[in-house]
Amino acid sequence: MKVEIRDAEAVRKIHWLAAVNYLRARSWKEDPTAPKRAPLWHLTVDGEEYEVLMPTSKKIPDYALRMGDMLQVLAAAEQRSQLDIYQDLMAATAALATDDE
C-alpha cells in the first residue's frame, strides 16, 4: 500500500536527530560543504542519486515541509511506504526521550 503523509503536525513530531541517525544507519552520507543548519544528505541506489535536506531545528519555519520531503525521498529510495518509514522515525524519536532541539 502506498500511503503519503501530508499532516504537517505529524511530520513535525519527527525529531531531526532521530532522522539523522536513521540516515546514517542506512548509509546516507552528509555533504560536508552544506550549511550545518540544513545539511544535505546523499545516497546512491542502483545508480540513482537521492538527496535529502535535513533541518536541524524544529524552529526552522519550513521544518514540517522538509520532513515531509524527506519522507517522500526515503520512500522512493527504499521502495517502502512513507507510513512504514514514519513509524520507524517515530520509534527512533521516542527512543531519544527528549523534546530538545
N, C-alpha and C positions, 0 to 999 in steps of 0.2 A: 504494500500500500504506500502511495506517495502522499505524504502529508506536508504541507507548508505551514510553518508557524508564523503568523502575522501579528500576534498580540504583543504590542510594544512592552507592556508591563511584564509579560512572561520572559521575553528575552533580556529585559533589563535586570532580571534576577540572576542571570549568569554572571558569576564573578570573573573578572578579567584574568585573575591569576589562575583560576581553575581552567580557563580556556587556554592559557599559555602552557600549563602543564599538560593538557590534552594534546596540544600541537607538538610539543617536544616528544611526548611518548609515542607519537605516530610519525616521527622522523621529519617533521616540518623544520625548516631552517629559517632563522631570523636574519633579515637583511641588516648587516652591520652598519650600513650607511643611512638607514631610515631614522627619523626622529624617535627618540625614546618615548615620547608621549603617545605615539601611534605607530609602532613599528610594523613593517611589512614582513610577512612570513610566506615562504615558498615551499612548494612540493611538486615534484615531477612524478607522474604516474603514467606508465606506458607511453612515454614521450610527450605527454600533455602537461603543461605547466599550470599550476594553480597558485593563486595569490590571495592572501587574507590581510586586511588592515586591522590591527588589534589595538583598540583604545585601552589605555592603562589607567583609566579612572572613570567611575560612573558619573563624574561631574562634567565630562565632555558632553556638549549638547546633543550630539547625534550618536551617543553610546548605544542606544537600543537599535538604531538603524544599522550601525556597523556590526553589532552582534547578529542581527537578522541576516545581513550579507554573509557573515561568516558561516552561519548555518547552511545557507544555500551552497556555498563553495564546498564546505565539508561534505555535504550530501552528494554532490557531484563527484568529488574526488574519491570518496569512499564507497560510492554506489550503495548508500544506506539512506534510510528515511531521516528527515530532519527530526522527527519525533524521537527516534532511537538515539540520535546524537544529542538532542536536547536532554534526554533522560540521563545520558552519561555525564553531560556537563553539569546538570543539577546535582547528581550524586557527588561529583568532584567539588562542587560549590559547597554542599553540605559538609563534606569532609574537612573543608577549611575552617569551619565553625567560627566564622567571623564576618562581620559586615563592614570591615575596614576597607578603605580604598586601597 
